[in-house]
Structure formats: structure tokens, C-alpha cells
Amino acid sequence: MAEPLTPEERRLGERLTAHLDALPLEDPAAVLERTVASPVGRRSRRGPGRVVLLAAAVLAIVSGGIIAGGGPISRLFADTVVLPPDSTLPPPPPASPEPSGAQPSGAPPSEPTPIPSDGPRLVNGDVLISHGGRVYRVDPTGAREPAELAGPPGKDWGAKWSPDGSRLLVLNGSVDGEPDLTLFLLSPDGRSVRQLTGTADVPLRHARDPAWSPDGTQIALRATRSGQVGMFVVSIDPPAVVASILGKDLGAPGWAPDGSRLVVRNGEGRLAVMTPGSPNLVPIVTTATVSDPVWAPDGWIVFTEFIGAGRSDFHGAIFRVQPDGTKLTQLTDPGPGRLDVDIDATGDGRLLGFTRHDQDGIASPAICCGTVVRSTADGTERLVPLGGGAVFSPDGRWMVAAGPAPGDSPSVKVAWIAVSVEGGERRVLLVRSAFGGASTAQNLSWGVARG
């Protein structure tokens, strides 16, 4: 029979409950750590182990309320809404019950948690988050715990779903000094791993900026071959380099919707079109410095143009152009000193998302600063409460980006938060230490996973 609690232990439990009931926007683990570390008193002879167990029990009760959508969550994360079931974020099929007397299934605790194959995740799939040399697969409904993907040995520095969700690519290797990354293909659960670059069939090193072709049969990337830098197109089955154009500063490939061509940034910071199999780049924007080219579903190429370098009115606005270089049109006007960057587009081309930030760090009554969603139909813009580098969900109704964890100093923890584009609804998907490196759109991929 368990021993009854002493008055001092009961007081500790009451203190913990009171702390959590009045909790400001702060990590409850930090509150628990401070409370347990406070003096217990000489009359407590049961030792620190008993105190820690009691504290853990109280925290578990409160956490149970959080997980179940109970009361404390609104105090812990004031800007987080507990959502009812949403048809745009369907839960996975119910798991089959274990037969009576069966042994527990799954990998041993020392291995990354395996992700069960649950068939197609309709509409909004799962989010891949790369941070600190690890890749996490996160169910945005919250029906499954975030899991670190098992994959190749070493550290992973980026992951992207294939268009059909049947596999994902991962950049793996070292980023110390000159980055030397290798491209791997993984099954959605991370158990099947195949090296793609750095092999006899695909002798490429220093992989960067990988981009899936729309049909998922090829990957365009920047890499080196025999010491020469260029843009390469690699087939998946069979693995082979099927096209290349050499150039030290080529980068940021974006596929045309039909997969026949790519837009790339060339060595002078201009835009050009690459046709796999052709040895030449066709310039389309030659008089400006640009970044972030995206070949949108409606056929336009959208990009950021930097205007007035070295002047007081320097800014970065979004333009669009036809693939033949005609009909160059300015879409946004962020104002002097502001930059519109990190462009993403919904799969139907209905919306553009981008980051607007003030290079001087000064807010203004205009839409500044954060993630902006723009209608391609009428040009209206609205601010979505997210950090920079946000990407759309497959159905275009949600966006996800990294930002300060609710209630924490930005220098301590980072959170990945999904927000409804229409406003109002938001979910914290994952929280990790902020010391794992920068989080950008290159480290996020939201796709419909098949398995």
C-alpha cells in the first residue's frame, strides 16, 4: 500500500497546481523545474525522488487536460485555439485493436518511432519539418504524435514530399565548412532508404536546391560533377543524370507545370529558362537582380526583383513574367525599405504567399511584417499571423511556418505553427530548441503522404 502524503508533500502539490492555474505564457516544464528546485524543508524524509514523482503526477494530470483539449491549454498558449474536428484535416483511420495477449508492437525505445502505413492522408497530408539535423513527420490533426524519421546515417538538412506522396527526398551530410550533402530517397515511414547522388550512376556531390518534377520521375538540383558546378536533372528509375548545364552561380530551379522546362536564377542574378536536353539557357529577365522564382500553376513565372540597390528607396517587389520574357508586370509594392520574398503558390494558382519584412525592423500601418497572402484574381492582400518562409497545405487553406514558441523567448525555443488562411484557427505542430539552426521554407514540406 502506498504511504499517505505528508502535509509538506500536499502543500507542494497545491503549489504546483496553483502555479499552473495562474500560468502566464510560459513553458510548463520551466515552471515545474523552478518549483521542484525550491526548498522542501528538513522534515521531508522521503527524499527528492518522492517529490519529483509527485510533481510529475501533477504535471501529467494537467497535461492530460491539455491533450484532451481541456481547460489549461488556453492559459498555456493564449494564441492557440483548440479546434473541433475539421473536414479539411481528416484523422487517420482507426487502428486495429491488439489481440488479447499479444506482445507490444513497434520499434524498441532506442530507435526513432516508426510511423504506421495508414494509406493516403486526404487533402492535407503530413508536414515534414527539418531542424537541427533531424527530420520530423507531423500529423497536423494532432491524431498522431510527431515522429523523427529513421533514415540514412548522419544528419538530415532538408526533406520534400514527392508530388504523389509515395516517397520523399532528404539532403543528408555535413554542413560544417563547405556543405557536402547527398540526396537520398525514403519511403514515407523512413524505413526504406536509397542513395541517389554520390553513386556510380549519379556521380554528383554538394547537392543543393532539389526540386521534384511535377510527375515525380525526376529531380532538378544544383550540384558538382568532377569539380564543376552546374544545374542537373536526375531521373529516379533508373537513376541517371539526364541533363546538365554548367555554371557556378546557377540555382533555385522551378519546374513548369507540365514538366517540360525549368526556370533558374543564372550567374548574374537574372532569370533564364532551361530545357532538359538543350545545352543553352534562354534569358527572360536580364535587367534586374532577382530571387525566389516560382513557375505558378497558371503558367506565369513569379519572382522577387530587388529595386534601387544602394539607394534610400531600396526594396524588393514581386513581379511576374511569361516564359518567353513578355508581359513583365509588377504585382506588389511593399514600400521603401521592405522586401517581399520566400514566394509560394497554392496548387490551383488562386493564392500567392510570401514573407514581407522591413529591413529596418520598423512596423507600420501598412501590411508589414510577416506572411502575406495575395489573391491572384483581384490583388487583395491580407496578413497571416505567421513567421517568414511559410508554405501552403496541399488544398491551399492552411499555411505553416516557424516562429517563437508560445510563451518562450525566441532564443530558447522555436515552434512550427499551422494557421488557417481565412484567419482565426491555428495549431502548434512541433516545439524544439532554437539552437538547431535557421528555419526557412527550404526546411518545410506539406504533402499528401501515401503510406
C-alpha positions as CSV (number, residue, x, y, z in Angstrom):
1,M,0.0,0.0,0.0
2,A,1.3,3.5,-0.9
3,E,2.3,5.7,2.0
4,P,0.0,8.7,2.6
5,L,1.3,12.1,1.6
6,T,2.9,14.2,4.3
7,P,1.4,17.7,4.8
8,E,4.5,19.1,3.1
9,E,4.0,17.0,0.0
10,R,0.4,18.0,-0.2
11,R,1.5,21.6,0.0
12,L,3.9,21.0,-2.9
13,G,1.1,19.6,-5.0
14,E,-1.1,22.6,-4.2
15,R,1.7,24.9,-5.1
16,L,2.2,23.2,-8.4
17,T,-1.5,23.3,-9.2
18,A,-1.7,27.0,-8.2
19,H,1.3,27.8,-10.4
20,L,-0.2,26.0,-13.4
21,D,-3.7,27.5,-12.9
22,A,-2.2,31.0,-13.0
23,L,0.4,30.2,-15.6
24,P,1.4,33.0,-17.9
25,L,2.6,32.3,-21.5
26,E,5.4,30.1,-20.5
27,D,6.6,26.5,-20.9
28,P,5.1,24.5,-18.0
29,A,8.2,22.4,-17.8
30,A,10.1,25.5,-16.8
31,V,7.6,26.3,-14.0
32,L,7.8,22.7,-12.8
33,E,11.6,22.8,-12.8
34,R,11.6,26.0,-10.6
35,T,9.0,24.7,-8.2
36,V,10.8,21.3,-7.7
37,A,14.1,23.2,-7.2
38,S,12.7,25.3,-4.3
39,P,13.5,24.2,-0.7
40,V,11.3,21.3,0.6
41,G,12.2,21.5,4.3
42,R,14.0,19.3,6.7
43,R,11.0,17.3,7.9
44,S,10.6,15.7,4.5
45,R,12.5,12.4,4.9
46,R,11.2,10.7,1.8
47,G,13.9,12.2,-0.5
48,P,13.9,14.1,-3.8
49,G,12.7,11.0,-5.7
50,R,9.3,11.1,-4.0
51,V,8.9,14.9,-4.6
52,V,9.8,14.6,-8.3
53,L,7.3,11.7,-8.7
54,L,4.6,13.8,-7.1
55,A,5.4,16.8,-9.2
56,A,5.4,14.6,-12.4
57,A,2.0,13.2,-11.4
58,V,0.5,16.7,-11.0
59,L,2.0,17.8,-14.4
60,A,0.7,14.6,-16.0
61,I,-2.8,15.4,-14.8
62,V,-2.6,18.9,-16.2
63,S,-1.0,17.7,-19.4
64,G,-3.8,15.2,-19.8
65,G,-6.2,18.1,-19.8
66,I,-4.1,19.8,-22.5
67,I,-4.0,16.8,-24.7
68,A,-7.7,16.2,-24.3
69,G,-8.5,19.8,-25.2
70,G,-9.3,20.7,-21.6
71,G,-9.1,23.9,-19.7
72,P,-5.4,24.6,-19.2
73,I,-4.5,24.9,-22.8
74,S,-5.9,28.4,-23.2
75,R,-3.7,29.6,-20.3
76,L,-0.6,27.9,-21.7
77,F,-0.9,29.2,-25.2
78,A,-3.2,32.2,-25.4
79,D,-2.9,32.5,-29.1
80,T,-3.7,28.8,-29.8
81,V,-7.3,27.7,-30.4
82,V,-8.5,24.2,-29.5
83,L,-10.3,23.2,-32.7
84,P,-13.1,20.8,-33.2
85,P,-12.7,18.1,-35.9
86,D,-12.2,19.8,-39.2
87,S,-13.2,18.2,-42.5
88,T,-10.1,19.7,-44.1
89,L,-7.8,17.9,-41.7
90,P,-9.2,14.4,-41.5
91,P,-8.0,12.0,-38.8
92,P,-6.3,8.7,-39.9
93,P,-8.3,5.5,-40.0
94,P,-8.8,3.9,-36.5
95,A,-6.1,1.5,-35.5
96,S,-6.9,-2.2,-35.2
97,P,-7.0,-3.4,-31.6
98,E,-4.2,-5.7,-30.4
99,P,-5.4,-9.2,-29.9
100,S,-5.6,-10.4,-26.3
101,G,-2.2,-11.5,-25.0
102,A,-0.3,-10.1,-28.0
103,Q,3.2,-8.6,-27.4
104,P,3.5,-4.8,-27.8
105,S,4.5,-4.0,-31.4
106,G,6.8,-1.3,-32.8
107,A,10.5,-0.5,-32.6
108,P,12.5,-0.6,-29.4
109,P,12.6,2.7,-27.4
110,S,16.2,3.4,-28.6
111,E,15.1,3.7,-32.2
112,P,13.1,6.5,-33.8
113,T,9.4,5.9,-33.5
114,P,8.1,4.1,-36.7
115,I,5.2,5.7,-38.5
116,P,2.5,3.2,-39.4
117,S,1.4,3.0,-43.0
118,D,-2.1,4.4,-43.0
119,G,-2.8,4.8,-46.7
120,P,-3.4,8.2,-48.4
121,R,-3.9,11.1,-46.0
122,L,-6.5,13.0,-47.9
123,V,-6.5,16.7,-48.6
124,N,-3.8,17.9,-46.2
125,G,-1.4,15.0,-45.6
126,D,1.5,15.5,-43.2
127,V,4.2,18.1,-42.7
128,L,7.9,17.4,-42.9
129,I,10.0,19.6,-40.7
130,S,13.8,19.7,-40.9
131,H,15.6,21.1,-37.9
132,G,18.9,20.5,-36.2
133,G,19.9,17.7,-38.5
134,R,16.7,15.8,-38.0
135,V,13.5,15.4,-40.0
136,Y,10.1,15.1,-38.2
137,R,6.9,13.9,-39.8
138,V,4.0,15.7,-38.2
139,D,0.3,15.0,-38.5
140,P,-1.4,18.4,-38.5
141,T,-4.6,17.0,-37.0
142,G,-2.7,16.0,-33.8
143,A,-4.1,12.5,-34.1
144,R,-0.6,11.1,-34.1
145,E,2.5,12.2,-32.1
146,P,5.3,13.9,-34.2
147,A,7.9,11.3,-35.1
148,E,11.5,11.6,-36.1
149,L,12.1,9.8,-39.4
150,A,14.6,7.0,-39.4
151,G,16.8,7.4,-42.4
152,P,20.4,7.4,-43.6
153,P,23.2,7.7,-41.0
154,G,24.3,11.2,-40.2
155,K,22.3,14.4,-40.2
156,D,19.4,15.4,-42.4
157,W,19.2,19.0,-43.6
158,G,16.0,19.1,-45.7
159,A,13.2,16.9,-46.9
160,K,10.5,17.2,-49.5
161,W,7.5,15.1,-50.4
162,S,7.2,13.8,-53.9
163,P,4.1,15.1,-55.8
164,D,2.2,11.9,-55.2
165,G,3.3,11.4,-51.6
166,S,4.8,8.0,-52.3
167,R,8.3,8.9,-51.2
168,L,10.4,11.9,-50.0
169,L,13.9,13.2,-50.7
170,V,16.3,14.0,-48.0
171,L,19.5,16.0,-48.0
172,N,22.0,14.2,-45.7
173,G,25.6,15.0,-44.8
174,S,27.8,17.7,-43.3
175,V,27.2,21.5,-43.3
176,D,30.4,22.3,-41.5
177,G,32.7,24.4,-43.7
178,E,31.7,23.8,-47.3
179,P,28.4,21.9,-47.2
180,D,28.7,18.4,-48.7
181,L,25.2,16.9,-48.9
182,T,24.0,13.7,-50.6
183,L,20.5,13.1,-51.8
184,F,18.6,10.1,-50.5
185,L,15.1,8.8,-51.3
186,L,13.0,7.5,-48.4
187,S,9.7,5.7,-48.1
188,P,7.1,7.8,-46.1
189,D,7.8,5.8,-42.9
190,G,11.5,6.3,-43.3
191,R,12.3,2.5,-43.3
192,S,13.3,2.2,-47.0
193,V,16.3,4.3,-47.9
194,R,18.1,4.6,-51.3
195,Q,21.0,6.8,-52.0
196,L,20.5,8.8,-55.2
197,T,23.6,11.1,-55.6
198,G,27.2,10.2,-54.9
199,T,26.9,6.9,-56.7
200,A,28.4,5.4,-59.9
201,D,25.1,6.1,-61.7
202,V,24.7,9.6,-60.4
203,P,28.3,10.9,-59.6
204,L,27.2,14.3,-58.1
205,R,28.3,15.9,-54.9
206,H,27.4,19.0,-52.9
207,A,23.6,18.7,-53.7
208,R,21.5,21.8,-53.2
209,D,18.1,23.2,-54.1
210,P,16.4,19.9,-55.1
211,A,13.1,20.2,-56.8
212,W,10.7,17.4,-57.8
213,S,9.4,17.3,-61.4
214,P,5.5,17.5,-61.4
215,D,5.2,13.8,-62.3
216,G,7.7,12.8,-59.6
217,T,10.1,11.0,-62.0
218,Q,12.9,13.5,-62.0
219,I,14.7,15.8,-59.6
220,A,16.4,19.1,-60.6
221,L,19.2,20.3,-58.3
222,R,22.4,22.3,-58.1
223,A,25.5,20.1,-57.6
224,T,29.1,19.5,-58.7
225,R,30.4,16.8,-61.0
226,S,34.1,16.2,-61.3
227,G,34.6,19.6,-59.6
228,Q,32.4,21.5,-62.0
229,V,29.3,23.3,-60.6
230,G,26.0,23.3,-62.5
231,M,22.3,22.6,-62.7
232,F,21.5,18.9,-63.2
233,V,18.4,16.9,-63.8
234,V,18.4,13.3,-62.4
235,S,16.0,10.5,-63.2
236,I,14.8,8.3,-60.4
237,D,14.1,5.0,-62.1
238,P,16.6,4.2,-63.4
239,P,19.0,6.6,-61.6
240,A,20.9,8.7,-64.1
241,V,22.0,12.2,-64.9
242,V,19.7,13.1,-67.9
243,A,20.5,16.8,-68.3
244,S,23.0,19.4,-67.2
245,I,24.1,23.0,-67.7
246,L,27.3,24.1,-66.1
247,G,27.5,27.4,-64.3
248,K,28.9,28.4,-60.9
249,D,26.0,30.5,-59.7
250,L,23.0,28.7,-61.2
251,G,20.4,27.9,-58.6
252,A,16.8,27.9,-57.4
253,P,15.2,25.7,-60.1
254,G,11.4,25.7,-60.5
255,W,9.6,23.3,-62.8
256,A,7.0,24.3,-65.4
257,P,3.6,22.8,-64.6
258,D,3.9,20.4,-67.5
259,G,7.5,19.3,-66.5
260,S,9.0,20.3,-69.9
261,R,11.2,23.2,-68.7
262,L,12.7,24.8,-65.6
263,V,13.2,28.4,-64.6
264,V,16.5,29.1,-62.9
265,R,18.5,32.0,-61.5
266,N,21.6,32.4,-63.5
267,G,25.1,33.7,-62.6
268,E,24.3,37.4,-62.8
269,G,21.2,37.1,-60.6
270,R,18.9,37.2,-63.6
271,L,16.2,34.7,-64.8
272,A,16.5,32.1,-67.5
273,V,14.7,29.1,-68.8
274,M,16.3,25.7,-69.0
275,T,15.0,22.9,-71.3
276,P,16.4,19.5,-70.3
277,G,18.4,18.2,-73.3
278,S,19.3,21.6,-74.6
279,P,22.8,22.9,-73.8
280,N,21.6,26.6,-73.6
281,L,19.8,28.8,-71.1
282,V,17.2,31.2,-72.6
283,P,17.3,34.5,-70.7
284,I,13.9,36.0,-69.9
285,V,14.7,38.8,-67.3
286,T,18.1,40.4,-68.0
287,T,18.0,43.9,-66.4
288,A,17.3,43.2,-62.7
289,T,18.6,41.2,-59.8
290,V,16.0,38.6,-58.8
291,S,15.4,35.7,-56.4
292,D,12.8,33.1,-55.5
293,P,11.4,32.2,-58.9
294,V,8.3,30.1,-58.9
295,W,6.6,28.7,-62.0
296,A,3.0,29.1,-61.0
297,P,0.2,26.7,-62.0
298,D,-1.4,29.4,-64.3
299,G,1.8,29.5,-66.4
300,W,3.3,32.7,-65.1
301,I,6.8,32.9,-63.6
302,V,6.6,34.8,-60.3
303,F,9.8,36.2,-58.7
304,T,11.2,38.9,-56.4
305,E,13.0,41.8,-58.1
306,F,15.3,44.0,-56.0
307,I,15.0,47.7,-56.9
308,G,17.2,50.6,-56.0
309,A,20.2,48.8,-54.6
310,G,22.3,51.3,-52.6
311,R,19.6,53.9,-52.5
312,S,17.3,55.0,-49.7
313,D,14.2,53.7,-51.5
314,F,15.7,50.1,-51.9
315,H,13.0,47.5,-51.8
316,G,12.1,44.1,-53.2
317,A,8.8,43.7,-55.0
318,I,7.1,40.7,-56.6
319,F,6.8,40.6,-60.4
320,R,5.5,38.1,-62.9
321,V,6.5,37.4,-66.5
322,Q,5.6,35.0,-69.3
323,P,8.1,32.2,-70.0
324,D,9.1,33.9,-73.2
325,G,10.1,37.1,-71.3
326,T,7.0,39.1,-72.3
327,K,4.3,40.9,-70.2
328,L,6.6,41.7,-67.3
329,T,4.2,43.0,-64.6
330,Q,4.7,44.3,-61.0
331,L,2.4,42.7,-58.5
332,T,3.3,44.1,-55.1
333,D,4.6,47.4,-53.8
334,P,5.9,46.9,-50.3
335,G,7.2,50.4,-50.0
336,P,10.8,51.7,-49.4
337,G,13.0,49.6,-47.2
338,R,10.7,46.5,-47.4
339,L,11.3,43.1,-49.1
340,D,8.7,40.6,-50.4
341,V,10.5,37.3,-50.5
342,D,10.0,33.5,-49.9
343,I,7.2,33.1,-52.5
344,D,4.9,30.1,-52.5
345,A,1.7,29.4,-54.5
346,T,-1.3,27.2,-54.0
347,G,-1.7,24.2,-56.2
348,D,-4.6,25.9,-58.1
349,G,-2.8,29.2,-58.5
350,R,-5.5,31.0,-56.6
351,L,-3.2,32.5,-53.9
352,L,0.4,33.6,-53.6
353,G,2.0,33.6,-50.2
354,F,5.2,35.4,-49.3
355,T,7.2,37.0,-46.5
356,R,7.2,40.8,-46.2
357,H,9.7,42.1,-43.8
358,D,11.0,45.6,-43.0
359,Q,14.8,45.7,-43.4
360,D,14.9,48.3,-40.6
361,G,12.7,46.3,-38.3
362,I,10.1,49.0,-38.0
363,A,6.4,48.1,-38.2
364,S,4.0,50.4,-40.0
365,P,0.2,50.7,-40.5
366,A,0.7,49.0,-43.9
367,I,0.7,45.2,-44.2
368,C,4.1,44.6,-42.6
369,C,5.6,42.4,-41.5
370,G,5.1,38.6,-41.6
371,T,3.4,36.3,-44.0
372,V,1.1,37.9,-46.7
373,V,-1.4,36.1,-48.7
374,R,-2.4,37.7,-52.1
375,S,-5.3,36.8,-54.4
376,T,-4.2,36.4,-58.0
377,A,-7.7,37.2,-59.1
378,D,-8.1,40.7,-57.6
379,G,-4.7,41.5,-56.0
380,T,-6.1,41.9,-52.4
381,E,-3.7,41.1,-49.7
382,R,-4.1,40.1,-46.1
383,L,-1.7,39.4,-43.2
384,V,-1.5,35.9,-41.8
385,P,-0.1,35.7,-38.3
386,L,3.0,33.6,-39.1
387,G,6.7,34.0,-39.3
388,G,8.6,34.1,-42.6
389,G,9.1,31.2,-45.0
390,A,5.6,29.9,-44.8
391,V,4.3,27.2,-47.2
392,F,0.8,26.2,-48.2
393,S,-1.1,23.0,-47.4
394,P,-2.0,20.9,-50.4
395,D,-5.5,22.3,-50.5
396,G,-4.3,25.9,-50.0
397,R,-6.5,26.5,-46.9
398,W,-3.6,26.4,-44.4
399,M,0.0,27.6,-44.1
400,V,2.8,26.5,-41.8
401,A,5.9,28.4,-40.7
402,A,8.4,28.5,-37.9
403,G,8.3,31.2,-35.2
404,P,8.9,31.8,-31.5
405,A,7.3,29.1,-29.3
406,P,4.2,30.5,-27.5
407,G,5.3,31.9,-24.1
408,D,9.0,31.4,-24.7
409,S,11.9,33.6,-25.6
410,P,12.7,33.4,-29.3
411,S,16.3,32.5,-28.3
412,V,15.2,29.4,-26.4
413,K,12.6,27.5,-28.4
414,V,11.1,27.5,-31.8
415,A,7.6,26.3,-32.8
416,W,6.1,25.3,-36.1
417,I,2.5,26.7,-36.3
418,A,-0.2,26.0,-38.8
419,V,-2.7,28.8,-39.4
420,S,-5.9,28.9,-41.4
421,V,-5.5,31.2,-44.4
422,E,-9.0,32.6,-43.7
423,G,-7.9,33.5,-40.2
424,G,-8.8,32.5,-36.7
425,E,-7.7,28.9,-36.5
426,R,-4.1,28.0,-35.5
427,R,-2.3,24.9,-34.2
428,V,1.1,24.4,-32.7
429,L,2.6,21.4,-34.5
430,L,6.0,21.0,-33.0
431,V,8.3,22.7,-30.5
432,R,12.0,22.3,-30.4
433,S,15.2,24.0,-29.1
434,A,16.0,27.2,-31.1
435,F,19.7,26.1,-31.2
436,G,19.2,23.7,-34.1
437,G,19.8,26.2,-36.9
438,A,17.7,28.6,-39.1
439,S,14.2,27.5,-40.1
440,T,13.1,28.5,-43.6
441,A,10.7,27.4,-46.3
442,Q,13.5,25.1,-47.6
443,N,13.1,23.1,-44.3
444,L,9.3,22.6,-44.7
445,S,7.2,20.4,-47.0
446,W,3.5,19.8,-46.6
447,G,2.3,16.9,-48.8
448,V,-0.3,14.2,-49.1
449,A,1.5,11.2,-47.8
450,R,0.7,7.8,-49.2
451,G,1.9,5.4,-46.5
